[in-house]
Amino acid sequence: MNELLNFYKGKKVFLTGHTGFKGTWLSRILLLAGADVTGYSLEAPTNPSIFELTNTASQIKSIIGDIRDAEKLKSAMSKAKPEIVLHLAAQPIVRTSYQDPVGTYETNVMGTVNILEAVRETSTVKSFVNITTDKVYKNKEWFWGYRENEELCGFDPYSNSKSCSELVTYSYANSFFTDNASPAISTARSGNVIGGGDYAKDRIIPDCIRAVESGNEIILRNPNSTRPYQHVLECLRGYLMLAKAQHEDKAFAGNYNFGPDDESCVTTGELATLFCTSWGNDATWKNVCEVSAPHEANFLKLQCEKAKNKLQWYPQWGIKQAIEKIVEWEKSVQSGTSAAEVTDQQINEYFGE
């Protein structure tokens, strides 16, 4: 594992979406690895935010900018001169995409075009990874995992915009990045990520934490929906392994799934039960059926044999341990431990295994 982090020591990395939940955790990993990190993103999307709680802005080159602002993005990347670009910036919430479909497509589709154009104009880039989602696949509600060659056709505006982002990346890879001097181009599709410091609306774990901290019962909309839940460090390690592998050998470029093993593909109800058990204090949940709720898939999981066979990436923390780490993170911060300290501690523990 240290070999992976050692690779990033001194490397110039350009990270979009660095102020978000996943972006902050990824920034902290890269900082601990000794990378030279430039982040480009809107202001932190939540209040509170893990980005602000960890004071990450003071430790990297943090640029507040909109991925839809092509000229500002190109200028920022030109100045940073990165070798590796990791694209996480997105409008990531399904329910928000129903409320603002235009903004979702502008950010997730044209944002991808803009970052790829910036990569085209920056000669130092050797490795580019576009982070999408498990929801890019056309969901047929079958009980086996989707493979990387399955049909892309997300249902809701968020999922569909991410499918479009995949297609944009495919087109650019085959139209503009074809010679030996071109950077390696890949996309990474991860399952539902969970972890300490996620304060987003309409996500199961943040909703659980807000409920129990308020002394309320947890409300579940779809307790029987199955999702590939995994700790955020699992997929982030996958992204870093992929970016490293294709930096060293372009033959590794392509599309990759990063999801949990079957035992961690659980229903929302099972996840909430694990959370309540770990949290204690008589935490409970109940099902409340919504009238005219937006469409959500009932069953979704990924097959990750490609990442396992080509990258030697394997999940480390099962769903029970992931939940325990989230509760540990939250209760440590509540008790006065700094968010940066507990975040870095969990990163060191994970990468030390």
Protein Blocks (a to p, Z undefined) as FASTA:
>chain_A
ZZmmmmmgopacddehklmmklmmmmmmmmmnopacdddddddfbdcdfklmnommmmmc
cddddfklmmlmmmmmmmnopabdcdfbdcfbfklmmmmmmlmmmmmmmmmmmmmmmmmm
mmkbmbdcddfbfklpccehiabdcdfkbccddfblmlmmmmmmmmmmmmmmmmmmmbfk
bccdddddddddddehiabehifklmmmmmmmnopacddfblmbccddddfklmmmmmmm
mmmmmmmomklgccddddddfklmccfklmmmmmmmmngnoiacdddddehiacddfbdc
ddfklmmmmnopacfbdfklmmmmmmmmmmmmmnopafklmmmmmmmmmmmZZ
